[in-house]
Amino acid sequence: MKNNVSKYLKPSSIILAVLIVTAGFVYVKNQSKTEDAENKLIAKDAENSLRRIESRSATLQVDGHGFAVGDIVQITTGRPAVGDIIVYDPFENNSMCFAMGPSMSLGKILGVPGEVFSFQNGELHIRMDTVVLDRDYSQQKAVFQSKKYENLVGSHITLQAREYLLDQWVGQECFPGEFNESGSVPYNRFTVTEGAIIGVIEKKIGHDDQAEQEFRDRVY
């Protein structure tokens, strides 16, 4: 009797073991697929979060770069590239130095993080581009991110993470506790930080006459 039971149990045990191993393999394989899918979703979310892509409209408070006060434009919050026209907040950019004005400015991206530029003979040079500014700023104080320069003569400056070079002077930054006989010490700014960028202009989609009049009548 025992021999007969043993005779039938052995093959059954083998079959059971095979089923368990197979089930385990299928489970591991499926789990691996699930983890791969989850990892892809996480990577995709991270990429989208990094690019912050979304589209919306904005009514311009300022002129420049082919746009006028009151123009309604479509903007995207993706990171800008060289040549893009951006809308940015000069107050968030710390480039107002106690000045008053609209909380919106326009600028054209000339350089992106990691690129090097310099001032030569009062002109701004980056890659093969030369920008003639409205005056020679090279002899004056300037600041890029947290680094201050007494002047820009002979300086080669690398744009830091989240810092973009514009094709114009964008204002001045003052630092708490830094004063001279005239008051706060101003440092010229030529860059905009990513956190101050409202969006990249994609196209003009309309014009608001009432908003234009309101913005033009506003006194600062």
PAGU-916253 format. One record per residue: residue number from 1; x, y negated, z of N, C-alpha, C in turn; residue in one letter. Coordinates in pm, 1 decimal, always signed. Layout:
<pts>
NUM	X	Y	Z	X	Y	Z	X	Y	Z	A
...
</pts>
This chain:
<pts>
1	+83.8	+121.2	+0.0	+0.0	+0.0	+0.0	+85.9	-124.3	+0.0	M
2	+187.1	-126.7	+88.9	+277.4	-241.5	+97.5	+351.7	-259.9	-33.1	K
3	+392.1	-145.7	-92.4	+463.8	-154.2	-219.8	+376.6	-212.5	-329.7	N
4	+246.9	-175.1	-329.0	+153.7	-227.1	-429.9	+133.3	-377.6	-414.1	N
5	+119.1	-422.4	-287.1	+101.3	-565.6	-259.6	+224.4	-641.8	-304.1	V
6	+341.9	-585.9	-268.7	+469.2	-648.1	-305.7	+484.0	-656.3	-456.2	S
7	+437.3	-550.5	-522.5	+444.4	-543.3	-668.1	+368.3	-658.0	-734.4	K
8	+250.4	-695.7	-679.0	+166.5	-800.8	-737.9	+207.4	-940.8	-690.2	Y
9	+270.0	-947.6	-571.4	+307.5	-1077.4	-515.9	+427.1	-1137.9	-587.7	L
10	+520.3	-1059.0	-627.0	+644.0	-1109.6	-686.9	+617.5	-1189.2	-815.5	K
11	+544.4	-1130.0	-910.7	+514.5	-1209.1	-1031.6	+433.4	-1335.2	-999.6	P
12	+337.5	-1322.0	-904.7	+256.7	-1437.6	-865.3	+343.8	-1547.3	-806.5	S
13	+441.2	-1507.8	-727.2	+531.8	-1604.7	-665.5	+612.6	-1676.9	-772.1	S
14	+653.8	-1599.3	-871.1	+733.2	-1658.9	-979.8	+649.6	-1760.3	-1057.1	I
15	+523.6	-1718.1	-1089.0	+432.2	-1807.6	-1161.8	+405.6	-1933.4	-1081.8	I
16	+382.8	-1919.1	-950.4	+355.8	-2033.8	-863.6	+475.0	-2128.1	-860.3	L
17	+592.2	-2070.3	-851.4	+713.9	-2152.7	-848.3	+729.7	-2230.7	-977.3	A
18	+702.0	-2163.1	-1090.0	+712.4	-2229.6	-1220.3	+613.2	-2344.5	-1229.3	V
19	+488.4	-2320.0	-1181.2	+386.3	-2424.1	-1183.2	+427.0	-2544.1	-1099.0	L
20	+485.0	-2517.5	-981.5	+527.5	-2625.5	-891.6	+637.8	-2707.4	-956.0	I
21	+736.1	-2638.6	-1015.1	+847.0	-2708.3	-1080.9	+796.0	-2791.4	-1197.8	V
22	+705.0	-2730.6	-1277.9	+649.1	-2801.8	-1394.2	+572.1	-2924.9	-1350.1	T
23	+489.2	-2907.5	-1247.3	+410.4	-3019.4	-1195.1	+501.5	-3129.5	-1143.0	A
24	+608.0	-3086.2	-1075.7	+704.4	-3183.5	-1025.3	+770.8	-3259.2	-1138.4	G
25	+806.8	-3190.8	-1245.9	+869.5	-3252.7	-1362.1	+774.9	-3353.6	-1427.5	F
26	+647.9	-3310.7	-1442.3	+547.2	-3398.8	-1501.8	+527.6	-3522.8	-1415.0	V
27	+525.0	-3502.2	-1281.7	+505.6	-3614.1	-1189.6	+621.5	-3713.5	-1199.0	Y
28	+744.6	-3658.4	-1196.9	+863.5	-3743.3	-1205.4	+865.9	-3819.0	-1337.3	V
29	+831.5	-3746.0	-1446.6	+830.9	-3807.5	-1578.5	+728.9	-3920.4	-1584.1	K
30	+606.6	-3893.9	-1533.3	+501.8	-3995.5	-1532.8	+539.8	-4112.9	-1442.2	N
31	+601.1	-4079.7	-1327.8	+642.2	-4185.3	-1234.8	+748.5	-4273.6	-1299.8	Q
32	+838.4	-4209.2	-1373.4	+942.8	-4284.1	-1443.4	+881.9	-4378.2	-1546.9	S
33	+781.3	-4326.8	-1620.7	+712.3	-4409.1	-1719.7	+644.0	-4527.4	-1652.1	K
34	+578.9	-4499.7	-1536.5	+509.6	-4605.5	-1462.8	+607.7	-4711.5	-1416.5	T
35	+724.3	-4665.3	-1363.1	+824.4	-4758.7	-1314.9	+880.4	-4842.3	-1429.5	E
36	+902.3	-4776.9	-1545.1	+951.6	-4849.7	-1662.1	+853.2	-4957.7	-1704.5	D
37	+724.4	-4920.2	-1705.5	+620.2	-5015.4	-1743.8	+614.6	-5131.5	-1644.7	A
38	+624.7	-5099.0	-1514.1	+622.0	-5202.8	-1412.0	+742.3	-5295.6	-1425.0	E
39	+859.6	-5235.1	-1451.8	+981.2	-5315.7	-1467.6	+969.4	-5409.9	-1586.9	N
40	+909.1	-5359.5	-1695.9	+890.5	-5443.4	-1814.9	+796.7	-5559.4	-1784.9	K
41	+690.9	-5530.6	-1707.2	+596.8	-5635.9	-1670.0	+662.9	-5740.7	-1582.2	L
42	+746.6	-5692.8	-1486.2	+817.4	-5784.9	-1397.8	+912.0	-5872.8	-1478.1	I
43	+984.8	-5809.6	-1573.0	+1077.7	-5884.4	-1657.8	+1004.0	-5986.8	-1742.1	A
44	+887.1	-5945.1	-1794.2	+807.6	-6035.2	-1876.9	+756.2	-6151.9	-1794.3	K
45	+708.4	-6121.9	-1672.3	+660.3	-6227.8	-1583.8	+773.0	-6325.4	-1550.2	D
46	+892.7	-6269.1	-1524.6	+1007.5	-6352.6	-1490.3	+1044.4	-6442.9	-1606.7	A
47	+1039.3	-6388.0	-1727.3	+1071.0	-6466.6	-1846.7	+969.6	-6578.4	-1865.7	E
48	+841.5	-6544.8	-1850.2	+737.0	-6645.7	-1865.5	+749.0	-6753.3	-1758.6	N
49	+782.3	-6709.1	-1636.0	+798.0	-6803.2	-1526.8	+914.7	-6897.1	-1554.8	S
50	+1021.3	-6842.3	-1611.9	+1139.2	-6921.1	-1642.5	+1109.5	-7025.3	-1748.5	L
51	+1034.1	-6984.9	-1850.2	+1004.4	-7075.8	-1960.3	+887.9	-7168.6	-1928.4	R
52	+803.0	-7131.8	-1837.4	+687.9	-7211.3	-1793.9	+604.3	-7259.2	-1911.5	R
53	+579.2	-7173.3	-2007.4	+508.8	-7215.0	-2129.2	+359.5	-7234.3	-2104.6	I
54	+313.5	-7352.8	-2135.6	+170.0	-7381.4	-2139.3	+152.8	-7510.2	-2218.9	E
55	+38.1	-7526.1	-2281.8	+12.7	-7645.6	-2362.3	-101.0	-7726.7	-2301.3	S
56	-87.9	-7857.2	-2307.5	-194.3	-7946.5	-2261.5	-174.9	-8080.7	-2331.4	R
57	-260.9	-8175.9	-2303.9	-249.4	-8307.0	-2367.5	-214.8	-8413.3	-2264.2	S
58	-157.1	-8522.4	-2312.9	-122.5	-8634.7	-2226.2	-140.7	-8763.7	-2305.3	A
59	-179.2	-8871.4	-2235.2	-192.8	-9002.8	-2297.8	-70.2	-9085.8	-2259.9	T
60	+2.8	-9131.9	-2360.3	+129.6	-9199.9	-2336.5	+109.9	-9340.5	-2280.1	L
61	+192.6	-9373.6	-2181.9	+191.7	-9506.4	-2121.1	+302.2	-9595.0	-2179.7	Q
62	+386.7	-9536.2	-2264.9	+503.5	-9608.3	-2316.4	+520.8	-9584.5	-2466.3	V
63	+598.0	-9673.4	-2529.2	+630.9	-9660.8	-2670.8	+764.1	-9587.5	-2688.1	D
64	+790.7	-9545.9	-2811.4	+922.6	-9494.4	-2844.1	+920.3	-9369.3	-2927.5	G
65	+1028.4	-9352.4	-3005.3	+1048.6	-9231.0	-3084.3	+930.0	-9199.1	-3176.7	H
66	+869.7	-9304.5	-3233.3	+759.6	-9284.7	-3327.0	+623.3	-9272.4	-3262.1	G
67	+616.7	-9288.3	-3131.0	+489.6	-9280.8	-3058.7	+457.4	-9415.7	-2996.2	F
68	+327.6	-9441.2	-2974.4	+284.2	-9570.3	-2920.9	+203.8	-9552.3	-2793.0	A
69	+194.6	-9660.9	-2715.7	+112.2	-9660.7	-2594.9	-31.3	-9623.9	-2632.6	V
70	-89.6	-9532.0	-2560.5	-225.9	-9488.4	-2587.1	-236.2	-9366.9	-2677.3	G
71	-125.2	-9325.9	-2738.0	-128.7	-9204.3	-2819.0	-158.7	-9082.8	-2731.1	D
72	-246.1	-8996.1	-2780.4	-274.4	-8870.0	-2711.5	-190.0	-8763.7	-2780.4	I
73	-104.0	-8699.4	-2704.1	-11.6	-8601.8	-2762.1	-30.4	-8465.4	-2697.0	V
74	+1.0	-8363.4	-2772.5	+2.3	-8227.1	-2719.7	+142.9	-8198.0	-2672.1	Q
75	+155.1	-8151.4	-2547.8	+285.8	-8121.6	-2492.6	+291.1	-7977.0	-2444.0	I
76	+412.7	-7922.6	-2442.9	+433.7	-7788.7	-2389.9	+535.8	-7797.2	-2278.4	T
77	+523.8	-7712.0	-2178.8	+613.8	-7717.1	-2064.5	+732.7	-7622.5	-2079.4	T
78	+757.4	-7575.4	-2200.4	+875.2	-7492.5	-2223.0	+1002.2	-7574.4	-2211.1	G
79	+1113.7	-7508.0	-2184.6	+1240.7	-7578.9	-2173.1	+1276.7	-7645.1	-2305.5	R
80	+1324.7	-7770.5	-2299.9	+1352.4	-7844.0	-2423.7	+1480.2	-7798.2	-2493.2	P
81	+1485.8	-7824.4	-2623.1	+1603.7	-7796.2	-2704.8	+1654.4	-7928.2	-2761.6	A
82	+1774.4	-7925.6	-2816.2	+1832.1	-8045.8	-2876.5	+1739.2	-8097.2	-2986.5	V
83	+1711.2	-8226.1	-2983.4	+1622.6	-8287.8	-3081.9	+1479.5	-8303.7	-3035.7	G
84	+1439.8	-8235.2	-2928.0	+1303.2	-8247.3	-2876.4	+1279.9	-8385.6	-2814.9	D
85	+1158.3	-8435.4	-2830.8	+1116.5	-8558.6	-2763.5	+1041.3	-8516.5	-2637.7	I
86	+1086.7	-8564.9	-2523.6	+1023.9	-8525.3	-2397.2	+953.9	-8643.0	-2330.5	I
87	+856.2	-8609.2	-2247.6	+791.2	-8703.7	-2158.1	+842.3	-8670.5	-2018.8	V
88	+895.6	-8770.5	-1946.4	+947.6	-8740.9	-1812.9	+909.9	-8851.4	-1715.1	Y
89	+918.0	-8818.2	-1587.0	+884.8	-8911.3	-1479.8	+1014.7	-8971.9	-1425.8	D
90	+1040.7	-9101.5	-1450.3	+1166.5	-9162.4	-1405.8	+1181.5	-9167.7	-1254.0	P
91	+1067.9	-9168.5	-1182.3	+1074.8	-9168.4	-1036.0	+1124.4	-9032.4	-985.5	F
92	+1071.4	-8924.3	-1043.2	+1118.2	-8790.3	-1008.5	+1263.7	-8771.4	-1049.2	E
93	+1305.1	-8846.1	-1151.6	+1442.3	-8836.3	-1201.1	+1539.3	-8923.4	-1120.7	N
94	+1488.0	-8997.6	-1022.9	+1569.9	-9087.4	-940.1	+1647.1	-9189.0	-1024.2	N
95	+1585.6	-9234.2	-1133.0	+1656.3	-9327.9	-1220.3	+1591.5	-9466.4	-1223.6	S
96	+1510.6	-9497.7	-1122.0	+1444.7	-9628.1	-1119.1	+1516.2	-9726.8	-1026.5	M
97	+1586.3	-9679.2	-926.0	+1665.9	-9764.1	-835.7	+1584.9	-9884.5	-785.9	C
98	+1470.8	-9856.9	-726.7	+1380.9	-9957.2	-669.3	+1308.0	-10040.8	-774.1	F
99	+1326.5	-10012.7	-903.3	+1255.3	-10087.2	-1007.5	+1111.0	-10039.9	-1014.8	A
100	+1026.2	-10121.7	-1073.9	+886.9	-10085.8	-1092.5	+862.2	-10055.6	-1239.9	M
101	+762.5	-9974.9	-1266.8	+731.1	-9943.3	-1405.8	+637.2	-9824.6	-1413.7	G
102	+599.8	-9785.1	-1534.6	+509.9	-9670.1	-1551.2	+578.6	-9540.9	-1508.8	P
103	+499.0	-9446.3	-1462.0	+555.8	-9318.5	-1416.8	+567.4	-9220.6	-1532.9	S
104	+603.4	-9272.2	-1649.1	+618.8	-9188.3	-1767.0	+717.2	-9255.6	-1861.2	M
105	+814.0	-9183.5	-1910.4	+909.6	-9235.3	-2007.3	+928.9	-9132.7	-2117.8	S
106	+980.8	-9178.2	-2232.2	+1010.1	-9089.1	-2344.3	+1160.3	-9084.0	-2366.9	L
107	+1208.9	-8970.3	-2411.4	+1349.9	-8957.1	-2443.3	+1372.3	-8842.9	-2540.1	G
108	+1481.8	-8852.0	-2616.3	+1518.1	-8746.3	-2710.4	+1634.3	-8666.2	-2652.9	K
109	+1619.6	-8534.1	-2651.4	+1723.6	-8447.8	-2596.0	+1844.5	-8445.2	-2689.2	I
110	+1960.7	-8482.5	-2630.9	+2084.7	-8482.7	-2707.6	+2175.7	-8367.5	-2666.3	L
111	+2165.4	-8325.2	-2539.9	+2249.0	-8215.9	-2491.7	+2176.1	-8133.2	-2388.5	G
112	+2208.7	-8004.5	-2381.7	+2144.3	-7911.2	-2288.4	+2248.1	-7857.3	-2190.3	V
113	+2204.4	-7794.6	-2080.6	+2298.3	-7744.4	-1979.9	+2412.0	-7661.3	-2039.3	P
114	+2533.5	-7690.1	-1990.6	+2651.1	-7616.4	-2036.3	+2731.3	-7689.2	-2142.3	G
115	+2670.5	-7787.9	-2209.6	+2741.6	-7861.4	-2313.7	+2826.9	-7973.0	-2252.8	E
116	+2932.5	-8011.1	-2325.8	+3026.1	-8113.6	-2279.6	+3012.7	-8237.6	-2367.4	V
117	+3014.1	-8354.4	-2304.9	+3009.9	-8479.8	-2380.2	+3109.4	-8578.4	-2320.8	F
118	+3134.0	-8687.8	-2393.1	+3229.5	-8787.9	-2346.3	+3191.1	-8925.5	-2398.1	S
119	+3250.2	-9028.5	-2337.0	+3236.0	-9165.5	-2383.5	+3369.2	-9208.4	-2443.8	F
120	+3365.7	-9252.5	-2568.7	+3486.6	-9298.1	-2636.7	+3457.0	-9429.4	-2707.4	Q
121	+3535.7	-9532.2	-2673.6	+3515.7	-9665.7	-2731.8	+3372.1	-9714.8	-2712.3	N
122	+3316.5	-9682.5	-2597.1	+3182.1	-9728.1	-2564.6	+3071.5	-9647.2	-2628.3	G
123	+3108.6	-9544.5	-2707.2	+3009.4	-9459.9	-2772.9	+3001.8	-9324.4	-2703.6	E
124	+2885.8	-9261.9	-2715.3	+2864.2	-9130.9	-2653.6	+2885.6	-9023.3	-2759.6	L
125	+2967.9	-8923.9	-2728.4	+3001.0	-8818.2	-2824.6	+2964.5	-8681.0	-2767.6	H
126	+2893.9	-8600.9	-2847.3	+2862.8	-8463.4	-2810.3	+2850.6	-8381.3	-2938.8	I
127	+2915.7	-8264.6	-2938.7	+2926.8	-8184.7	-3060.9	+2979.9	-8273.3	-3173.8	R
128	+2907.3	-8284.1	-3285.0	+2949.3	-8369.4	-3396.1	+2871.0	-8500.5	-3398.0	M
129	+2790.0	-8524.2	-3293.7	+2704.6	-8642.8	-3289.1	+2772.9	-8758.7	-3216.5	D
130	+2750.8	-8878.7	-3266.2	+2797.4	-9001.3	-3202.6	+2677.5	-9092.8	-3183.3	T
131	+2658.6	-9139.5	-3060.6	+2546.6	-9227.9	-3030.2	+2600.7	-9364.0	-2988.8	V
132	+2560.8	-9467.1	-3060.3	+2598.2	-9603.4	-3025.4	+2490.3	-9658.4	-2933.0	V
133	+2526.7	-9685.3	-2808.0	+2430.6	-9733.4	-2709.0	+2414.8	-9884.6	-2719.6	L
134	+2318.3	-9938.3	-2645.2	+2290.1	-10081.9	-2656.9	+2402.0	-10168.7	-2600.1	D
135	+2487.9	-10110.2	-2514.3	+2606.5	-10181.2	-2465.4	+2708.6	-10078.9	-2417.3	R
136	+2829.2	-10126.1	-2388.9	+2936.2	-10036.2	-2346.2	+2922.4	-10007.1	-2196.4	D
137	+2881.6	-9884.2	-2164.5	+2862.9	-9844.3	-2025.5	+2987.1	-9776.3	-1966.9	Y
138	+3087.9	-9754.0	-2048.5	+3200.4	-9670.9	-2005.5	+3280.8	-9731.6	-1891.0	S
139	+3274.9	-9864.0	-1874.1	+3350.7	-9930.3	-1767.7	+3271.2	-9938.0	-1636.2	Q
140	+3146.7	-9889.3	-1637.7	+3059.7	-9904.5	-1521.6	+3042.6	-9772.8	-1445.2	Q
141	+2987.9	-9783.8	-1323.5	+2960.5	-9666.0	-1242.0	+2852.9	-9580.2	-1307.6	K
142	+2864.5	-9449.4	-1290.3	+2763.8	-9357.5	-1345.4	+2755.1	-9235.3	-1255.1	A
143	+2643.8	-9163.3	-1267.6	+2624.8	-9041.3	-1188.5	+2561.6	-8934.0	-1275.7	V
144	+2610.2	-8811.4	-1258.8	+2554.9	-8694.7	-1328.2	+2533.3	-8587.8	-1222.5	F
145	+2403.3	-8550.0	-1202.7	+2366.2	-8465.9	-1088.9	+2418.9	-8533.7	-963.1	Q
146	+2501.2	-8468.2	-883.3	+2545.8	-8529.9	-758.3	+2686.9	-8586.9	-768.5	S
147	+2747.7	-8582.3	-888.2	+2885.0	-8630.4	-903.6	+2885.7	-8774.7	-952.2	K
148	+2957.8	-8860.5	-876.9	+2965.8	-9002.5	-909.0	+3096.9	-9033.0	-980.8	K
149	+3089.5	-9129.3	-1072.2	+3207.7	-9174.1	-1145.9	+3219.3	-9325.8	-1131.2	Y
150	+3339.8	-9373.9	-1099.8	+3363.0	-9518.2	-1094.0	+3352.5	-9579.4	-1232.3	E
151	+3392.9	-9501.5	-1333.0	+3374.8	-9538.9	-1472.9	+3384.5	-9411.3	-1555.8	N
152	+3353.3	-9420.9	-1683.6	+3348.1	-9301.3	-1768.8	+3462.3	-9295.7	-1869.4	L
153	+3559.7	-9383.6	-1853.4	+3671.9	-9387.7	-1946.4	+3751.6	-9257.4	-1938.8	V
154	+3763.3	-9187.9	-2052.0	+3841.6	-9065.0	-2058.0	+3777.2	-8944.0	-1991.7	G
155	+3651.9	-8957.1	-1949.5	+3584.4	-8846.0	-1880.3	+3516.1	-8753.1	-1980.2	S
156	+3535.3	-8623.1	-1960.3	+3461.5	-8521.7	-2034.5	+3370.3	-8453.1	-1933.1	H
157	+3240.3	-8464.8	-1953.8	+3142.4	-8423.3	-1853.1	+3062.7	-8303.8	-1902.6	I
158	+3050.3	-8202.3	-1817.0	+2972.1	-8083.0	-1849.4	+2833.4	-8095.2	-1787.3	T
159	+2731.6	-8077.8	-1869.3	+2594.5	-8082.4	-1818.6	+2568.7	-7960.6	-1730.7	L
160	+2518.6	-7984.3	-1611.6	+2494.6	-7877.1	-1516.1	+2359.1	-7810.5	-1540.6	Q
161	+2333.1	-7704.1	-1465.3	+2205.4	-7631.8	-1477.5	+2089.3	-7728.8	-1455.9	A
162	+1988.6	-7719.3	-1543.0	+1866.6	-7800.3	-1534.3	+1892.2	-7949.6	-1555.2	R
163	+2002.1	-7984.6	-1623.8	+2032.5	-8124.7	-1652.6	+2043.6	-8142.9	-1803.7	E
164	+1971.9	-8242.7	-1856.9	+1966.8	-8264.9	-2001.0	+2012.7	-8406.5	-2033.8	Y
165	+2096.0	-8418.0	-2136.4	+2145.5	-8547.7	-2180.2	+2047.6	-8608.3	-2280.4	L
166	+2012.3	-8736.4	-2258.8	+1925.0	-8806.7	-2352.1	+2008.7	-8896.7	-2442.6	L
167	+1948.6	-8945.9	-2547.9	+2022.6	-9025.5	-2645.3	+2021.3	-9174.8	-2610.8	D
168	+2002.1	-9205.5	-2481.9	+1995.7	-9345.1	-2439.9	+2020.9	-9356.0	-2289.5	Q
169	+2047.7	-9476.3	-2247.1	+2054.6	-9506.6	-2104.3	+1913.8	-9492.4	-2047.9	W
170	+1898.3	-9422.6	-1934.0	+1762.8	-9396.3	-1883.6	+1730.9	-9470.9	-1754.1	V
171	+1827.1	-9548.6	-1703.7	+1801.7	-9620.8	-1579.7	+1918.6	-9607.9	-1484.2	G
172	+1891.7	-9639.8	-1357.2	+1996.9	-9636.5	-1256.3	+1949.9	-9562.2	-1131.8	Q
173	+2045.4	-9500.9	-1064.0	+2016.4	-9430.8	-938.7	+2088.6	-9501.1	-825.1	E
174	+2020.7	-9516.2	-712.7	+2080.1	-9572.4	-591.5	+2086.0	-9464.0	-484.1	C
175	+2183.2	-9476.1	-395.2	+2199.7	-9376.7	-289.7	+2182.1	-9443.2	-153.8	F
176	+2106.9	-9379.1	-62.6	+2081.5	-9436.6	+70.2	+2212.4	-9469.2	+142.8	P
177	+2218.7	-9587.0	+201.6	+2334.7	-9625.1	+281.3	+2451.5	-9678.4	+202.0	G
178	+2439.1	-9685.5	+69.8	+2549.9	-9734.7	-12.4	+2515.4	-9875.8	-61.5	E
179	+2575.9	-9974.8	+2.9	+2543.9	-10114.4	-26.9	+2670.9	-10194.8	-53.7	F
180	+2652.7	-10305.8	-124.5	+2757.8	-10405.5	-137.8	+2697.2	-10542.5	-112.0	N
181	+2769.7	-10649.8	-143.6	+2719.5	-10784.0	-113.5	+2591.2	-10819.1	-188.6	E
182	+2564.9	-10744.7	-298.4	+2444.2	-10772.5	-377.7	+2327.0	-10682.4	-340.1	S
183	+2350.1	-10586.3	-252.1	+2245.4	-10490.7	-213.3	+2285.7	-10349.0	-247.6	G
184	+2189.0	-10268.6	-291.1	+2217.2	-10128.9	-324.3	+2311.0	-10119.7	-445.1	S
185	+2398.4	-10020.1	-441.8	+2493.7	-9999.4	-550.8	+2426.8	-9914.5	-659.0	V
186	+2411.8	-9967.1	-779.9	+2346.4	-9889.4	-886.5	+2446.3	-9805.8	-966.8	P
187	+2404.4	-9683.7	-1002.7	+2483.4	-9594.7	-1087.8	+2402.9	-9565.4	-1213.9	Y
188	+2462.8	-9585.7	-1328.0	+2392.7	-9561.3	-1454.2	+2357.6	-9414.6	-1470.8	N
189	+2241.8	-9391.4	-1531.1	+2196.3	-9255.2	-1558.2	+2174.4	-9237.2	-1708.5	R
190	+2217.3	-9122.2	-1759.9	+2197.3	-9087.0	-1900.4	+2131.9	-8949.6	-1915.0	F
191	+2100.6	-8889.5	-1801.9	+2045.2	-8753.8	-1804.2	+1911.1	-8748.6	-1732.9	T
192	+1837.1	-8643.4	-1762.4	+1709.9	-8617.5	-1695.1	+1715.8	-8474.7	-1641.0	V
193	+1665.7	-8456.2	-1519.8	+1665.1	-8322.8	-1460.8	+1539.1	-8247.8	-1502.7	T
194	+1547.8	-8116.1	-1504.0	+1435.2	-8034.7	-1550.1	+1309.6	-8059.2	-1467.9	E
195	+1327.3	-8082.2	-1338.1	+1211.2	-8103.7	-1251.7	+1134.9	-8231.1	-1282.0	G
196	+1199.1	-8327.0	-1350.7	+1133.5	-8453.3	-1383.2	+1063.9	-8449.6	-1518.7	A
197	+1087.2	-8343.5	-1596.7	+1029.4	-8335.2	-1730.6	+882.2	-8294.7	-1722.1	I
198	+795.3	-8378.6	-1775.8	+651.5	-8350.0	-1778.5	+619.3	-8252.7	-1890.6	I
199	+685.2	-8268.7	-2004.3	+662.3	-8176.6	-2115.1	+735.4	-8220.4	-2241.0	G
200	+739.5	-8129.9	-2336.7	+797.2	-8156.5	-2468.5	+682.7	-8189.9	-2563.5	V
201	+694.1	-8301.4	-2634.9	+587.3	-8340.9	-2726.7	+588.9	-8250.9	-2850.0	I
202	+474.6	-8189.0	-2878.1	+462.2	-8105.3	-2997.8	+409.1	-8185.4	-3115.7	E
203	+305.3	-8268.5	-3088.7	+247.7	-8349.3	-3196.5	+148.1	-8449.0	-3138.1	K
204	+117.4	-8551.5	-3219.4	+13.2	-8647.9	-3183.3	-121.4	-8590.8	-3225.5	K
205	-220.4	-8599.0	-3135.4	-351.8	-8543.1	-3168.3	-463.2	-8647.8	-3163.7	I
206	-427.0	-8773.2	-3131.1	-528.9	-8877.2	-3128.1	-476.3	-9004.4	-3065.4	G
207	-564.9	-9099.6	-3044.5	-527.1	-9227.3	-2982.4	-643.4	-9277.6	-2898.3	H
208	-611.9	-9333.7	-2781.1	-712.8	-9385.5	-2689.0	-694.2	-9537.0	-2677.8	D
209	-780.1	-9613.2	-2746.7	-768.8	-9760.2	-2747.9	-789.1	-9819.4	-2608.5	D
210	-883.8	-9763.8	-2533.8	-912.3	-9815.9	-2400.3	-792.5	-9794.8	-2307.8	Q
211	-731.5	-9676.2	-2315.7	-613.4	-9647.0	-2232.9	-498.0	-9737.5	-2272.6	A
212	-482.0	-9760.1	-2404.2	-374.6	-9848.1	-2451.2	-388.5	-9986.7	-2389.8	E
213	-509.7	-10041.8	-2393.6	-533.1	-10176.1	-2338.8	-506.0	-10177.9	-2188.5	Q
214	-550.0	-10073.4	-2120.4	-530.4	-10064.8	-1975.4	-382.2	-10061.6	-1940.6	E
215	-305.7	-9978.7	-2014.8	-162.1	-9967.7	-1987.2	-88.4	-10098.0	-2019.8	F
216	-128.4	-10164.0	-2128.0	-60.5	-10288.3	-2167.1	-93.7	-10403.6	-2072.4	R
217	-211.6	-10401.0	-2014.2	-253.0	-10508.3	-1922.0	-197.0	-10488.7	-1781.0	D
218	-145.3	-10370.5	-1753.8	-96.8	-10340.3	-1618.2	+29.0	-10421.5	-1587.3	R
219	+30.9	-10483.8	-1471.2	+147.3	-10563.9	-1428.8	+221.1	-10489.2	-1319.3	V
220	+352.9	-10482.9	-1332.8	+435.1	-10413.1	-1233.0	+513.1	-10513.1	-1150.0	Y
</pts>
